Amino acid sequence: METDEKNVSTSRLSTAHSRELGEELRRVRHRARMSSGVVAKDLGWSLGKLSKLETGSRGTSPWEIGTLA
């Protein structure tokens, strides 16, 4: 699988998995006492992208999961 973000959009996690992952991401961020703005900036993402990932309203690609690891 290519790591180009444009090419992985078809292999996103299901909505249920995205919500579970998003909830865990938010818990970890809160435990680390990091704001969503700081995390988004550090990852090079928009605040909207991070918010959608945390709420599960946006699918998550393997590339994005790797970015978070």
Backbone bond lengths (Angstrom), bond angles and torsions (degrees), N, CA, C in turn:
res aa  C-N    CA-C-N  psi(-1)  N-CA   C-N-CA  omega(-1)  CA-C   N-CA-C  phi
1 M - - - 1.457 - - 1.515 108.62 -
2 E 1.326 116.68 135.51 1.455 121.27 178.68 1.518 109.98 -73.74
3 T 1.312 116.20 152.06 1.463 120.01 -179.22 1.511 112.57 -93.48
4 D 1.312 118.18 0.45 1.454 121.34 178.13 1.523 108.86 -66.94
5 E 1.332 117.33 123.15 1.463 122.02 -174.79 1.521 111.97 -56.67
6 K 1.318 118.66 -34.67 1.464 121.11 -179.48 1.518 111.78 -64.35
7 N 1.315 118.32 -29.60 1.453 121.89 -175.91 1.520 113.84 -88.58
8 V 1.312 119.56 -7.53 1.461 120.92 -177.44 1.515 112.98 -102.26
9 S 1.326 117.74 0.55 1.461 119.89 -176.56 1.517 112.57 -62.55
10 T 1.319 118.58 -23.67 1.461 120.83 -179.55 1.519 112.19 -80.82
11 S 1.317 118.64 -9.78 1.460 120.90 -177.84 1.525 111.54 -115.68
12 R 1.308 116.49 45.58 1.460 120.96 -179.77 1.522 110.21 -82.67
13 L 1.341 115.24 154.99 1.452 120.78 177.24 1.521 110.56 -66.52
14 S 1.315 116.40 155.84 1.463 120.15 178.02 1.522 110.18 -64.95
15 T 1.313 116.08 164.78 1.460 121.34 -177.89 1.526 111.83 -59.16
16 A 1.335 117.76 -43.51 1.467 120.31 -179.96 1.522 110.74 -61.59
17 H 1.321 116.62 -44.68 1.464 119.55 178.28 1.520 110.83 -65.49
18 S 1.320 116.67 -38.15 1.468 120.38 179.68 1.519 110.96 -63.15
19 R 1.335 116.64 -41.17 1.477 119.48 178.80 1.521 110.82 -65.37
20 E 1.323 117.36 -43.21 1.470 120.44 179.45 1.524 110.74 -63.00
21 L 1.316 116.49 -44.88 1.458 120.30 179.03 1.519 110.24 -63.52
22 G 1.324 116.82 -43.81 1.460 121.01 179.84 1.512 112.76 -60.38
23 E 1.334 116.35 -42.08 1.474 120.01 178.13 1.521 110.85 -62.05
24 E 1.321 116.19 -41.31 1.464 119.66 179.51 1.529 111.12 -68.17
25 L 1.317 117.11 -40.91 1.467 120.31 177.75 1.518 111.22 -59.40
26 R 1.316 116.12 -43.71 1.470 120.36 179.92 1.527 110.40 -65.34
27 R 1.335 117.89 -42.72 1.480 120.76 178.34 1.524 110.78 -59.22
28 V 1.327 115.75 -45.80 1.472 119.82 -179.34 1.524 110.46 -63.77
29 R 1.329 116.66 -42.74 1.458 120.00 179.31 1.524 111.21 -62.58
30 H 1.316 116.70 -41.99 1.476 120.06 178.88 1.526 110.86 -65.73
31 R 1.337 117.12 -42.60 1.474 119.80 178.08 1.518 111.44 -61.07
32 A 1.323 116.34 -34.36 1.471 120.99 178.85 1.527 111.79 -80.74
33 R 1.341 115.67 -2.59 1.470 122.07 179.95 1.526 111.69 55.74
34 M 1.327 114.84 43.63 1.458 121.23 178.68 1.522 108.90 -109.75
35 S 1.308 116.07 138.19 1.464 119.29 177.14 1.524 109.19 -78.47
36 S 1.306 115.61 156.59 1.458 119.83 178.38 1.532 110.33 -64.25
37 G 1.311 117.17 -33.48 1.457 120.32 178.12 1.519 112.75 -62.76
38 V 1.326 116.44 -42.78 1.465 121.10 179.48 1.527 110.27 -66.09
39 V 1.330 116.70 -45.03 1.470 120.41 -179.13 1.527 110.24 -63.47
40 A 1.321 117.19 -46.01 1.468 120.67 179.39 1.530 110.77 -59.28
41 K 1.320 116.33 -44.57 1.461 120.05 179.72 1.526 111.18 -63.44
42 D 1.337 116.93 -44.21 1.465 120.98 -179.92 1.524 112.08 -62.14
43 L 1.332 117.08 -33.04 1.468 121.00 -179.77 1.523 112.35 -86.95
44 G 1.319 116.86 -9.99 1.456 119.99 -176.92 1.518 112.28 76.30
45 W 1.332 116.50 25.49 1.459 122.75 -179.26 1.517 109.17 -108.70
46 S 1.330 115.57 161.19 1.461 119.39 172.61 1.527 108.41 -77.26
47 L 1.307 115.47 157.27 1.459 120.17 176.54 1.526 110.23 -61.83
48 G 1.330 116.64 -36.71 1.462 120.98 178.20 1.520 112.56 -62.43
49 K 1.328 117.02 -40.10 1.464 120.65 179.24 1.525 110.31 -63.42
50 L 1.328 116.83 -46.74 1.462 119.95 179.41 1.523 110.69 -62.33
51 S 1.317 116.85 -43.17 1.460 121.04 179.71 1.525 110.92 -60.15
52 K 1.321 116.98 -44.68 1.467 120.66 179.74 1.524 111.35 -65.93
53 L 1.330 117.31 -35.94 1.468 119.95 176.36 1.527 110.39 -65.72
54 E 1.327 117.01 -42.78 1.464 120.82 -178.44 1.523 112.86 -68.49
55 T 1.316 117.36 -29.89 1.465 119.70 179.71 1.524 112.30 -90.91
56 G 1.319 116.98 -8.88 1.452 120.56 179.88 1.513 113.57 78.47
57 S 1.332 117.12 9.92 1.459 119.28 -179.92 1.522 112.00 -83.26
58 R 1.312 116.32 -2.37 1.459 122.37 177.60 1.519 107.36 -131.16
59 G 1.293 116.76 135.56 1.461 120.31 178.02 1.516 111.17 -64.56
60 T 1.295 115.85 162.92 1.457 122.39 -178.22 1.514 109.21 -121.38
61 S 1.294 116.63 127.59 1.461 120.75 179.82 1.530 110.21 -92.31
62 P 1.321 116.56 159.21 1.478 119.20 174.91 1.527 112.19 -57.35
63 W 1.326 117.25 -34.08 1.462 120.97 178.29 1.521 110.52 -62.33
64 E 1.342 116.72 -43.92 1.468 120.75 -179.48 1.523 110.60 -67.05
65 I 1.306 117.88 -38.98 1.472 120.71 177.72 1.529 109.90 -62.97
66 G 1.329 115.98 -40.07 1.456 120.21 177.29 1.513 112.21 -63.97
67 T 1.322 116.79 -34.80 1.462 121.49 177.55 1.524 110.38 -63.98
68 L 1.323 116.49 -35.46 1.461 120.65 -178.12 1.530 112.92 -78.00
69 A 1.303 117.21 -21.57 1.474 121.35 -175.25 1.499 112.57 -69.70
